[in-house]
Amino acid sequence: MIRNFDNKDLNKIMAIWQTATIKAHHFINKDYWNKNYHLVKNVYIPNSNTYIYDDRSTIKGFISIIDHNFIGALFVDINNQSLGIGSILLEYVIKKYNNLKLSVYKENKQAVKFYIKKNFQIIKEEINTDSSFVEYTMEFINKN
């Protein structure tokens, strides 16, 4: 089930964010992510439209949209990955928003492959000034 974010969800989604982002971005020192934890928690999440995937007992993933067109986060609990939850969340926001874009690290090959499969295409490649790693900007291409 997908539902809107509620403030009571914040600690759980931040736990998902922290473990899943460190796993997905193993090529970046985890201290970088730990240093950015409060920025994500106190700035990005409160200033985005966030949708939660839960099975009525526990939150298994979330997606956050910034400025009605940018996917700022899509994370699934590491114990529930590869079950289609990320696809369900992504398809939900594709139906809800137009002209979606996102940024993804080039080295996060699994995510890049996932987004290409979901009809996103790379429109720009540049170095992320905060992390110094190369990232792609990708844009959803509606093939209907």
Secondary structure, DSSP 8 states (H G I E B T S, - for coil): -EEE--GGGHHHHHHHHHHHHHHHTTTS-HHHHHHHHHHIIIIITTTSEEEEEE-SSSEEEEEEEETTTEEEEEEE-GGGTTSSHHHHHHHHHHHH-SS-EEEEETT-HHHHHHHHHTTEEEEEEEE-TTT--EEEEEEE----
